[in-house]
Every structure is written in C-alpha cells, then in structure tokens.
Amino acid sequence: MKIQIINGPNLNLLGVREPSVYGDTSFESYLLSLKKIFPQCEITYFQSNVEGELINKIHETGFSYDGIILNAGAYTHTSIALHDAIKAVTTPVVEVHISNVYTREPFRHKSLVAAACKGVIAGFGLDSYRLAMEAII
C-alpha cells in the first residue's frame, strides 16, 4: 500500500513548537518509527506552510495512492479549497490532529475539511498518525 502523509502549516516545528501541546518529538523522528510499524506500506511525507502546495500534493497523489493522512493544521478551520481538493480525488483521506482540538480554543472546534474526509482522528498525540494508518489499512 502507498500512503501519503501531508502536514500543513507550522508542523515543520514539531518537537520545538509548544511541546506542552504537541510533544517534543520531531515528525521526521516519528516517521521513522511509523515506517518500522508498517513495513508493508510505502509511506511518503510532505509538509508545507502554503495552502496551494497542500492542494497540489492532494491532486498529485489523490488518484494513485491507497490513502492520504492529512493534518492541515490551522487550514483545517479555514480552507474550503482543501475541502474541495479532497472531494475532487478518489483516494480516501483521513484528517488527523495531534491535540484534541475540542479542548482548545473555540475556533478550532469547526473543521471545514472533515466532511470531505473518510474519518477524523484527534487528540492522541503523534499516535494519531498510527491510528490513521490502521484505519486506512
């Protein structure tokens, strides 16, 4: 199986950004352990702080991969364009969040991409990605 992980804005700072919320592990470090847990899968990773680049990656992989795991970061709450990109492709997308967005600021309680996704996983730290992998498999 081919799985594309897409991380949005500020997630390049995992491990140093608000460790009390996001932990102290970089995503690159976590990705190594994820690949060990799922050796049968080809896992590719992309991160961008630019909304259009996230859309381009969804378009690029959304017809040929078996699944996309998307942590759109703050774009989750603002991007109709990401919602439309997910709806436009045939690959199932699972929305993930490291923190439990429902225990945070009220503006984080609404996802504009969730309705286009197969499912949503939030609040389990970086383990949210592992749970999304299991859901796709």
Secondary structure, DSSP 4 states (H G I P E B T S, - for coil): -EEEEEE-TTGGGTTTS-HHHH-S--HHHHHHHHHHH-TTSEEEEEE-S-HHHHHHHHHHHTTTSSEEEEE-GGGGGT-HHHHHHHHHSSS-EEEEESS-GGGS-GGGG--SSGGGSSEEEESSTTHHHHHHHHHH-
